[in-house]
Amino acid sequence: MSAPVSASRVALLVLEDGRIFRGEPFGAIGENLGEAVFTTGMTGYQETLTDPSYHRQIVVQTAPQIGNTGWNDEDDESARVQVAGYVVRDPARRPSSWRSRRALGEVLAEQGVVGVAGVDTRAVVRHLRERGAMRAGVFSGDALAPDGDLVERVLASPWMEGADLYGAVTTAEPYVVAAHGEARFRVAALDVGIKSNTPRMLAARGIEVHVLPADTSIDQIVDLGADGFFVSNGPGDPATADVPVALTRAVLERGIPTFGICFGNQILARALGRGTYKMRYGHRGINIPVVEHATGRVAITSQNHGFAVEGEAGERFDTPFGPAVITHTCPNDGCVEGLAGLDFPAFSVQFHPEAAAGPHDAADLFDRFVDLMAAHPAPRL
């Protein structure tokens, strides 16, 4: 349970440009620094809070009422809440769901996550859309430092651009998620911030999933006898992910079918020689359209990324492994949402086909990975 909130306690969201939003404490009392971003999802706050891709980010929830369904024991995407802070307008006073086991505020307090409630989140989002995602701090307590001092603390915090964060969320030890029924394939899944639902989606298709730490070597992949290689979502700047990029290149050199999601899309792109860049405010939510150019099909997708791959819709480009193509883009802003090898077995998407809170328009990409492994058996050395 969170500590009782006294009448004198206040909570602040402080942005690096000096804008301050005042509210009430929600969750733990204290302070934390991170990057302020917003998510447009109307549902799925539990999956959002436990998504490792949100590590070191202060999440502003655009949906006004949060916590109505409480917190259950099934929907976590990792072992803990990952966000650096949480900003909401109207937290539920009492959750109502047969699946709920505790209130959202209790979980935030237990895990030391500083939140701010009672904020006009529409104003915050408009500010971030106009100025871009930026460094920020959440502060709560009985007696806070002067506003100017808090802004200085935020300005002294590190930027997200250049942040090397995947090592903070990867698994310490390998583990296996068994296939449902008879195992058809064995996949080495590189954990640079993997969500719990991803191995479940793979296992449901008869895949034995070996989830591996981010510093796994190519020899370990080969010794595993993997039929495929998967690169997960994760936090931070892909330009810092030299070790996963090098491993992905080594996997491609050996002709092992490869599939990447989100951060994995950026890692594959960099392994192919493409650049990445920091977006103005990113894509975060469960209502973002994506066009697949080969078919013209539009999928509504779940996304969470502040970096993107350089390129344009339908662009073909040369790589050390053969030609590749930009397969998907977002019609809202032209952002690259997927790429694939034309003569080598690899593809990736920027969005989340494993989306536990929905939508499920893109779940068939896991079937495509199965088809890719069937059509291109990994060489045995």
C-alpha positions in Angstrom: 0.0 0.0 0.0 1.2 3.5 -0.7 1.8 5.8 2.2 -1.1 8.2 3.1 -0.9 11.4 1.2 -0.8 14.4 3.5 -2.5 17.7 2.5 0.9 19.3 2.1 2.3 16.7 -0.3 2.6 17.7 -3.9 3.8 16.1 -7.0 5.5 17.7 -10.0 6.3 16.7 -13.6 9.3 19.0 -14.5 10.4 19.2 -18.1 13.9 20.3 -19.3 12.5 23.4 -21.1 11.3 24.7 -17.7 7.6 23.7 -18.1 6.2 22.3 -14.8 2.9 20.4 -14.3 1.6 20.2 -10.8 -0.5 17.4 -9.4 -0.8 14.9 -6.5 1.4 12.0 -5.5 0.4 8.7 -7.1 2.4 5.6 -6.1 5.7 6.0 -4.4 6.9 9.3 -2.8 10.3 10.4 -4.0 11.9 11.5 -7.3 13.2 10.1 -10.5 14.6 11.3 -13.8 14.0 10.0 -17.4 12.6 11.0 -20.8 9.0 12.2 -20.9 7.0 10.4 -23.6 3.3 9.9 -24.1 1.3 6.8 -25.1 -2.1 6.9 -26.8 -3.4 3.5 -25.7 -6.9 3.5 -24.2 -6.2 0.1 -22.6 -3.2 -2.0 -21.6 -1.6 0.2 -18.9 -0.3 -2.9 -17.1 1.5 -4.1 -20.3 2.8 -0.6 -20.9 4.3 -0.2 -17.4 6.0 -3.6 -17.5 7.4 -3.3 -21.1 11.2 -3.2 -20.9 11.2 -0.8 -23.9 10.0 1.9 -21.5 13.0 1.6 -19.3 14.2 5.1 -18.1 11.1 6.8 -19.5 8.4 8.9 -17.8 5.2 7.8 -19.4 2.3 10.2 -19.8 -1.0 8.4 -20.3 -3.3 10.2 -22.8 -6.4 8.2 -21.7 -7.9 10.2 -18.9 -9.0 7.4 -16.5 -6.3 4.9 -15.6 -6.4 2.0 -13.1 -10.1 1.0 -13.5 -9.3 -2.7 -14.0 -6.6 -2.8 -11.3 -3.6 -5.1 -11.5 -3.6 -8.8 -12.2 -1.1 -11.6 -12.0 -1.2 -12.6 -15.7 -0.5 -9.5 -17.9 3.0 -8.4 -16.9 5.4 -8.2 -19.8 8.4 -8.5 -17.5 9.2 -9.2 -13.9 8.7 -5.6 -12.7 7.5 -2.2 -13.6 10.0 -0.7 -16.0 9.1 3.0 -16.3 11.0 5.8 -14.5 7.8 7.6 -13.7 4.1 7.7 -14.5 1.8 10.7 -15.2 -2.0 10.3 -15.3 -5.1 12.5 -15.1 -7.7 10.6 -13.1 -6.6 7.4 -11.3 -9.3 5.0 -10.3 -10.3 5.2 -6.7 -11.4 1.6 -6.6 -10.5 -1.0 -9.3 -13.3 -3.2 -10.7 -12.4 -6.4 -12.5 -12.7 -10.1 -11.6 -9.1 -10.5 -12.6 -7.8 -7.7 -10.4 -5.6 -8.6 -7.4 -4.5 -5.2 -6.3 -4.8 -1.5 -7.1 -2.4 0.1 -9.6 -1.3 2.7 -7.0 -0.3 -0.1 -4.7 1.9 -1.7 -7.3 3.6 1.6 -8.1 4.2 2.3 -4.4 5.6 -1.3 -3.8 8.0 -1.0 -6.7 9.2 2.5 -5.9 7.7 4.1 -9.0 7.0 7.8 -8.6 3.8 8.9 -10.2 1.9 12.2 -10.6 -1.9 12.3 -10.8 -4.4 15.1 -11.4 -2.4 16.5 -14.3 -4.0 17.9 -17.4 -2.4 15.2 -19.6 -3.9 16.7 -22.8 -1.8 19.8 -22.1 1.3 17.7 -21.5 0.8 15.8 -24.7 0.3 18.9 -26.8 3.5 20.3 -25.3 5.5 17.2 -26.1 4.1 17.0 -29.6 5.1 20.6 -30.3 8.5 20.5 -28.5 9.4 16.8 -28.8 10.1 14.1 -26.2 12.5 15.6 -23.6 14.3 15.0 -20.4 12.1 15.3 -17.3 11.8 14.5 -13.7 8.9 13.4 -11.4 9.1 14.8 -7.8 6.8 14.3 -4.8 6.9 14.9 -1.1 6.1 17.3 1.7 8.8 19.9 0.9 10.3 20.0 -2.5 13.2 22.1 -3.7 12.5 25.3 -5.5 11.3 24.9 -9.1 14.6 26.3 -10.6 16.6 23.7 -8.7 14.4 20.9 -10.0 14.8 22.1 -13.5 18.6 22.1 -13.0 18.5 18.5 -11.9 16.6 17.5 -15.0 19.1 19.4 -17.2 22.0 17.5 -15.5 20.4 14.1 -16.4 21.6 12.1 -19.5 20.0 12.3 -22.9 18.1 9.3 -24.4 20.1 9.8 -27.6 23.3 7.8 -27.0 21.8 5.9 -24.1 23.0 2.3 -23.8 20.1 0.6 -21.9 19.5 -2.9 -23.2 22.0 -4.4 -20.8 19.9 -3.2 -17.9 16.9 -5.2 -19.0 18.3 -8.4 -20.6 18.1 -11.7 -18.8 21.0 -12.7 -16.6 20.8 -16.4 -17.6 19.4 -18.3 -20.5 16.0 -19.9 -20.2 13.7 -22.0 -22.4 10.0 -21.7 -23.2 8.8 -25.1 -24.4 6.9 -25.5 -27.6 3.2 -26.2 -27.4 2.9 -29.8 -28.6 5.7 -31.3 -30.7 8.6 -28.9 -31.3 8.9 -28.1 -35.0 11.8 -25.6 -34.7 14.3 -24.2 -32.2 14.8 -20.5 -32.0 17.5 -18.5 -30.3 15.8 -15.3 -29.0 18.2 -12.5 -28.2 16.8 -10.7 -25.1 17.5 -7.0 -25.4 14.3 -6.2 -23.6 11.9 -9.1 -24.6 8.3 -9.0 -23.6 6.8 -12.1 -22.0 4.2 -12.5 -24.7 6.7 -13.0 -27.5 8.0 -16.4 -26.4 4.4 -17.4 -25.8 3.5 -16.5 -29.4 6.4 -18.4 -30.8 5.7 -21.4 -28.6 2.1 -21.5 -29.7 3.5 -22.2 -33.2 5.5 -25.2 -32.2 8.8 -23.4 -31.5 11.1 -24.2 -28.7 12.3 -20.7 -27.6 15.8 -20.3 -26.0 15.8 -16.8 -24.5 19.5 -15.6 -24.4 21.4 -12.7 -22.7 22.4 -9.8 -24.9 26.1 -10.7 -24.8 25.5 -14.2 -26.3 28.2 -15.2 -28.8 27.8 -16.6 -32.3 29.4 -19.9 -31.1 26.6 -20.3 -28.6 24.0 -19.8 -31.3 25.7 -22.4 -33.5 26.1 -24.9 -30.7 22.4 -24.5 -29.9 21.6 -25.8 -33.3 19.1 -23.0 -33.8 16.7 -23.1 -36.8 16.1 -19.4 -36.4 17.3 -16.2 -34.7 14.9 -13.7 -33.1 15.9 -10.2 -32.0 13.5 -8.6 -29.4 12.3 -5.2 -28.6 14.2 -3.1 -26.1 15.1 0.4 -24.8 17.7 2.9 -25.7 19.6 4.2 -28.7 20.3 1.4 -31.3 23.5 3.2 -32.3 24.9 2.0 -29.0 24.0 -1.7 -29.6 27.3 -2.7 -31.2 27.3 -6.2 -29.6 23.8 -7.3 -30.7 24.5 -5.7 -34.2 27.7 -7.7 -34.5 26.0 -10.9 -33.4 23.2 -10.3 -36.0 25.8 -9.9 -38.8 27.4 -13.1 -37.7 24.0 -14.9 -37.8 23.3 -13.5 -41.3 26.7 -14.6 -42.5 25.7 -18.2 -41.5 22.4 -18.0 -43.3 20.2 -18.5 -40.2 16.7 -17.2 -40.7 16.2 -14.0 -38.7 13.2 -12.0 -37.4 13.3 -8.8 -35.4 10.7 -6.7 -33.6 11.0 -3.0 -32.7 14.6 -2.6 -31.3 15.3 -5.8 -33.2 14.2 -4.0 -36.4 16.7 -1.3 -35.7 19.5 -3.8 -34.9 18.9 -5.7 -38.1 18.8 -2.5 -40.1 22.2 -1.5 -38.6 23.6 -4.9 -39.3 22.6 -4.4 -42.9 24.3 -1.0 -43.0 21.3 1.3 -42.5 21.4 4.3 -40.2 18.9 5.1 -37.4 17.8 8.4 -35.9 16.0 9.9 -32.9 12.3 10.7 -33.6 10.7 13.9 -32.5 8.3 12.2 -30.1 8.1 8.6 -31.4 5.2 6.2 -31.8 3.6 4.9 -28.6 0.2 3.4 -28.5 -2.0 0.6 -29.8 -3.7 2.4 -32.6 -1.0 3.2 -35.2 -1.5 2.3 -38.8 1.1 0.6 -40.9 1.1 -0.1 -44.7 2.6 -3.3 -46.1 3.7 -2.1 -49.6 3.7 -5.5 -51.3 0.0 -6.1 -50.6 -1.4 -2.6 -49.8 -2.7 -4.1 -46.5 -3.1 -1.7 -43.6 -2.7 -3.1 -40.1 -3.5 -1.2 -36.9 -0.6 -1.9 -34.6 0.9 -1.6 -31.1 4.1 0.4 -31.0 6.7 1.8 -28.6 9.7 3.4 -30.1 11.5 6.7 -30.1 14.2 5.8 -32.7 13.6 4.7 -36.3 15.4 3.4 -39.4 16.4 5.6 -42.3 14.6 4.9 -45.5 11.6 5.4 -47.7 8.6 3.3 -48.7 9.5 0.5 -51.1 13.2 1.6 -51.2 15.6 -1.1 -52.3 19.1 -1.0 -51.0 22.3 -3.1 -51.1 23.7 -4.9 -48.1 26.7 -7.2 -47.5 24.3 -10.2 -47.7 22.4 -9.2 -50.8 19.6 -6.7 -51.8 16.9 -5.7 -49.2 13.8 -3.6 -49.3 11.8 -1.3 -47.0 8.5 -3.4 -46.7 6.4 -1.3 -44.3 5.9 2.4 -43.5 3.6 4.4 -41.3 1.1 6.5 -43.4 1.0 9.2 -40.7 4.6 10.3 -41.1 6.4 8.0 -43.5 8.4 6.3 -40.8 10.0 3.0 -41.8 8.1 0.1 -40.1 9.7 -2.9 -41.7 12.4 -4.3 -44.0 13.4 -7.6 -45.5 16.1 -9.3 -47.4 15.3 -10.2 -51.0 17.9 -13.0 -51.4 18.6 -13.8 -47.8 16.2 -15.0 -45.0 15.7 -12.1 -42.8 12.9 -9.6 -42.0 11.9 -7.3 -39.2 9.1 -4.9 -38.2 9.1 -1.7 -36.1 5.8 -2.5 -34.5 4.6 -5.2 -32.0 2.8 -8.2 -33.6 2.9 -9.9 -30.1 0.7 -7.1 -28.6 -0.9 -8.6 -25.6 -3.3 -5.7 -25.1 -4.1 -5.7 -28.8 -4.5 -5.1 -31.6 -3.7 -8.5 -33.2 -3.8 -7.5 -36.9 -0.1 -8.4 -37.4 0.1 -11.7 -35.4 0.5 -13.6 -38.7 4.1 -12.3 -38.8 5.0 -15.2 -36.5 3.6 -17.6 -39.1 5.8 -15.9 -41.7 8.8 -16.6 -39.5 7.8 -20.2 -39.3 7.5 -20.3 -43.1 10.9 -18.6 -43.5 12.5 -21.3 -41.3 10.8 -24.1 -43.2 11.9 -22.6 -46.6 15.5 -21.9 -45.5 16.8 -24.6 -43.2 19.7 -23.3 -41.1 23.0 -24.8 -42.1 24.5 -27.3 -39.6 28.2 -26.8 -39.0 
